[in-house]
């Protein structure tokens, strides 16, 4: 399989997604919904996503594995939040986008998390899984049987 050059890494896709959500709010809102309850729920979802992201990143640091996709993979991390999701960092980013969509309060902002998940799935997750299968031919398939890709 040919190596794909990845210039834009997942945190940049996340930042771009948040910007697009605010552009949707300003120029393409569709149906609007805002309330204090929505702000609270959206903030809670956003904070949960950030927490998952931080905890998952901390486990990578403990395992001395690089956070940058495809770089210096030294260990297969299967503890902590990785017991529930094979991709908790990406899940955390998706939750941040869902939380932002709720906080922004426009229907079109919900398109962004869906597009983000599709981009991450095909540009990062599937190639990462192939790489992990090559690096950990016995451990990774067993891990995949125990833990789902997203949740």
Secondary structure, DSSP 8 states (H G I E B T S, - for coil): -------S-HHHHHHHHHHHHHHHHHH---SB---HHHHHHHHHHHHHHHHHHHHHHHHHHHTT--SSTTS-------SGGGGT-TTHHHHHHHHHHHHHHHHHTBGGGHHHHHHHHHHHIIIIIHHHHHHHHHHSTTHHHHHHHHS-S--
